[in-house]
């Protein structure tokens, strides 16, 4: 961390991240972290109860309830979600959030509310996520909001309490990195494949200490929702945050959203947002360049998101890794995953397909999945769960008839929440059960104790559900 | 927060890299609304294995965890820090920590000391060949000492100056920040009107 680096003046060349950072420094002193103002604090039931408790113990209040919004996502059931939560411990956690938000005057979108959903889906959907903001949440996938050119990062519960009490956070100025993706993604290759390819390239610690800016033609060509998928997984290679400079795609997405600026405020906002680009001669502390044209559908074989190979590849041989540490890690991963080196990825049979999460639970994701399964049937012995990221995504999908497409294919159509991404609710894998999942983490036990996760894109997930083995939509045409 | 200056305790060799916070404490254990009682979820999947290091004496009484690189990556759950503390750990040593984990540790009073790869390898060998060996961690001069004789390990660890100072003094971050309340109010008065509010 280069905590003492300072910029001379406003006219110095700066990166996007530095511009947003500088706009939010409340106080800066040599030898101390900067005190950073937080524009939006997103709250959910899992990482907040101890923070509200801390406020109560110290007799403090929430400084800016008007910059805070809460929802219920991690614990909530995706079936019978209109009935009381069965698991008493989950129910207590959700009820605690309801009591806390009521007591401290924080806006809450509870289960059953039209704007309930995964915290990183509802922020953008409401238009609360805007370029140039600082956004935090007690959740590591807060990096999602960086897709709008916001500086957004996950924090722990002590920091949640700090933001509730002060609307600021002491933060050491991070280093900056550019990830430039040149060329154009080939047909059938998605933002998810792009980011999985990147993580396999850098490893899980490659971004540590950096705020990353994704740029280049392949990034600019992505829709807002696809940009969110890329930024969402920044944390999976260790980055503090991921950002994409706001442009017309961003403005078009935001215009007219409930909490987006209106009238003259909109014009003033856009004029400012247009300045939020990295200056031509600004320097990054590190740079990576990737060619989109070389990318293919990408899937993971192991137990961290860096353990990835092209779908056309095979399970790697642990002995092929250069470092002893990587060999040990790969051996343990193959044992856990129940896989043999050399097995073609396409031959791996999958029990459960999960489409959803803050990575891939938006309307475009559901449309892409529906397109693949339309008129087809989920393979015998395979179950497919489709979990919309928010109540509004669910309603939109139902309006478009996507729910019918999924149900006719034999998939389960569920209510909104984090669901099987982390299995805090009843949506879990059984021991040794294998999934193809559009979520973000294939850690041991992530989706249920002993469960085996392959991270995949939405089209790969949907095609896998139809064939029963890891597949891409192109494989379906040959049946 | 309780001040931290030096600590001496049994070292626990965790011969693993990439220990993400889902391994430290799986999600199903995160449902409590208190800061205590998370020790039963610590390394829950591995604790079922009788050969796991924390199921062996005298490591089960350890207070200084020595882990491979990329410890505490992934989920932001501070419960991972609480689980380690609730179990009895005061210090974790690793060549590299997940950013959020390291931040959480500093806030909650668990010392996360960054040591060289080679130091971890030497500590693992020492702690495995002489179970029960204690490690002394001195935050004042940022050093660790373990064992006697030819296998003894004496080295330094890294921790940023600000976190070190706060741990040594046992300071509460929120009080420190609220001392600058005027700066915060001044900043707020300049907030552009087009920025969103939730109420």
Interface residues (C-beta under 8 A of the other chain):
Chain A: X1 X3 X26 X27 X31 X32 X33 X35 X37 X39 X40 X46 X47 X49 X50 X53 X58 X60 X63 X65 X66 X67 X68 X69 X74 X75 X87 X89 X90 X92 X93 X96 X105 X107 X127 X128 X130 X133 X138 X139 X140 X154 X155 X156 X157 X158 X159 X161 X162 X165 X166 X167 X168 X170 X172 X204 X205 X208 X209 X235 X236 X238 X240 X259 X260 X261 X265 X266 X268 X269 X272 X304 X325 X328 X329 X332 X422 X423 X424 X441 X443 X444 X445 X446 X449 X450
Chain B: X16 X17 X18 X20 X22 X23 X26 X27 X28 X30 X31 X32 X33 X34 X35 X44 X45 X68 X69 X70 X73 X74 X75 X76 X77 X78 X79 X81 X96 X98 X99 X100 X103 X104 X107 X108 X160 X161 X162 X173 X174 X176 X177 X178 X180 X183 X184 X187 X188 X192 X193 X194 X195 X196 X197 X198 X199
